């Protein structure tokens, strides 16, 4: 009754979801952290009322100065739309405390918001700037609401 030696199994190779070559292309196209931080600071400077905070574009709730960066909502997500991630039109000020920021996460809710006409105008101005590989990420609901 001897114990047998455990069989060593080889690690299972898994095919990566994104190849190393493609990962490098994506990384090169994405804006750098410094560029993105500079963009957030620029937008905060534009929207801030002399260091006193600003107002939510949807419900007009007050947003304190130190929360403005968190209230900057990208119209076209920076993760998918690298070419316009730091575009001056690619944002709305929507408060996280009042819940307006979260309403933009689904297209069905977003198109029903009071701020939608402003968002639609900005998105229409950015569409020609998108390369074909990013254009495919725009939700069908948004395209229908834009009447394109």
ZIMOBEL-V130482 format. One record per pair of residues at least 6 apart in sequence whose C-alpha atoms are under 7 Angstrom apart, sorted by sequence separation. I is the first residue (numbers start at 1). J is the second residue. D is the distance in whole Angstrom. If there is no record, write none. Layout:
I J D
I J D
This chain:
48 54 5
55 61 5
56 62 6
84 90 7
94 100 5
95 101 5
103 109 6
104 110 5
110 116 7
47 54 6
55 62 5
56 63 7
78 85 5
94 101 5
103 110 6
54 62 6
55 63 6
54 63 5
53 63 6
54 64 7
53 64 4
52 64 7
53 65 4
52 65 6
51 65 6
76 90 6
53 68 7
75 90 5
74 90 5
75 91 5
48 65 7
74 91 4
75 92 7
73 91 5
74 92 7
72 91 6
73 92 5
72 92 6
73 93 6
72 93 5
73 94 6
71 93 5
72 94 6
71 94 5
44 68 6
71 95 5
44 69 6
71 96 6
70 96 7
120 146 6
73 101 7
40 69 6
71 101 7
63 95 7
89 122 6
108 141 7
107 141 6
111 145 7
107 142 6
57 93 6
58 94 6
56 93 6
57 94 6
61 98 7
56 94 5
56 95 5
58 100 7
39 86 6
83 130 6
36 86 6
31 82 7
30 82 5
29 82 6
81 134 6
80 134 7
58 114 6
58 115 5
57 115 7
